[in-house]
């Protein structure tokens, strides 16, 4: 059963503890501005179901982030050291 990450609190915890990414790094990976990540974490906007599902899939297989990173991920080089 997938554990859906769809509340501001669970999303922020997932980002910090689950994948260990900054808002900027996660935003780049998801194709959104880091301010969007911040708004989701503050509850200012609703986390899209597609993002909640993506987070749940990463929970099931954390190597998905690594594979996504390896697929043309070109943002901050620091990101590569985190994973």
N, C-alpha and C positions, 0 to 999 in steps of 0.2 A: 504494500500500500504506500503510495506516495505521500510524503509529508509536505503539504502545500505551505509556502511561505507567503502569506497574504496580508499580514498586519504590519504596521510600521515597526513595531518592536521586534517581531520575528525576522523581518527583512534586515534590519540593522544588525541584529545578532548573527544572522546567517552571513552577512557580508563580512563582519569583523572576525567571527570565530570560524564560520564554515569554510569560507574561501580566502579570507585574509587579504582582501583587496581594498584599496582606497576608493572613494566615491568616483574619482576621475578615472581610475583604471576600470572599474566595473561599468561606468558609463560608456567608456570607449568600447568595451567588449559587447555591451548590449546595444550600442548604436544610439545612445542618448547623451545629452549634456549632463555633466556631474551635478548641476543644479536640480535636474529632474530626480536623480537619486536622492538628493537631499530632501526634496519635497515629499518623496515617497516615505522616507524615514521619519519625517516630521508629521506625517499624516495630512499634509496640505493637499495632496492629490492621491487618488486611488491607485494602488499598484495594479497595472494591467494583468489580466488573467494569463496572458502569454508569458509575462515575466515571472509570475508566481509559479507557473508550470515549469519554466526553464530552471528556476531555483530548485524545485522539487526533483527534477531530473539530475541536477548536479549533486543533490543529496544522495541519490541512488548510486551515482557513479562519479566521484570527484575528479576522475581523470578526464571527464568531459571538458573541464576548464583548461586542462593542459592541451588537449587536442585542439580546442578552439584557439588557444594561444598560438599553437604551431601553425594554424591555418591563416597565414598572412596577417598576424597580429603585429603591428609595427609602431604602436604608440610608445610610451616611455620604456626605456630599456630596463628600468628598475622592476617593472612588472615581471620580467623573465626571472629575476632573482627570487621573487616571492614564491614561485611555484616549483 
